[in-house]
């Protein structure tokens, strides 16, 4: 009978990775399809940089979470853009909530 040794929070981190990939995919899609509107709102360039950094660190939650608060702030600014408001509310917000709850459970 073999048991894997699992560090505290490791299962939560693995679960979080799926939500992170989905979140980054949606946000990149929103950015690509609404670049002009997001640029007019002053969000496009910084969101692009943050998404790039977060994509690079998506498998390392400790590094990924360093930009988390700025990312959430940019998502809040995206709400002011009419063309993306519904997608933020319906697709992004539930993923952010799920990641937040897993983050708390994992102690990140």
N, C-alpha and C positions, 0 to 999 in steps of 0.2 A: 504494500500500500504506500504509494508515494504522494506526498503533499507538497504543493508548491509553497515556497516562502514568499509571502506577499507583503510588501511594505505598506504601512498605513496610508490610505488614500490612493493606492495604486489602481484599484478597480475603478474608483471614481474618475481618475485621470483618463483611463482607457475609455470610459463611457463619455467623458467630456470631449474627447478627440472627434467623435462622430458629429456631435453638435457643432463643434468649431468648424469642421470642414463644410458642413451644410451652411452655416452662417456666413463663412467667407465666400462661398459660391454665390449665395443670394446677393450679398453686398457687392461683389464684383460685377454681377449681372446688372444690378441697379445702377452702379457707377457707369458701366459701359453704355447702357441704354438711355441714360439721363445726364450725360456728362455736361451738356450745355446748361441745363436747368440747375444742376448742382454747382457749376462754376459761377453762375449768376448769383447764387446764394452764398458764395464764398467758401464752399465746402469741398469742392472737387479735388483740388491739388493735395490738400492735407489728408483727405480721406484716402486718396490713392497711395500716398506714402505709408500711412498707417496700415492699410490693407496689405501692402507689400511686406512690411515688417512682420505683421502678424501671420501672414502666409508662410514666411520663412521660418517662424518659430512655432508653427501649429502643433508640432509633436513634442514641444517642450513647454508645458503649461506655465512653469515658473517664469520663463522669458515672455511668453505670450501675454501673461497677465500684467506685465509692466506697462503695457499700452492700453489696457482694458478700460480704464476710466476715461482716457482721452477718446477712445473709440466710441464709448457710450455717449459722450458729449457730442461727438460728430453725428451720431445717429439721431440724437435729439434735434440737432440743427437741420437734419434732413427732413424732419417732420414739417418744416415750414415750406417745403417744396411740394406743391400740389400733386405733381405727377408721381411722386414716390411715397406720399403719406400713407396710402392704403397698404402698400407692400410692407412698409415699415411696421405698421400696426398688426397686419395679419400674418406676416412671415418672420420678421426679424424679432419683434418683441417677445414672442413665445420662446424663441431660441435663447435670447439673452436671459430670460427668466430661468430657463432650464440650466444654463451654464452657471448662473449665479447660485442656484440652489446646490448644484454639484460642487461648485467652488467652495461653498461654506462647509459642506459635508467633508470635503477632502482637506480642509484647513489651509487652502491656498490664499 
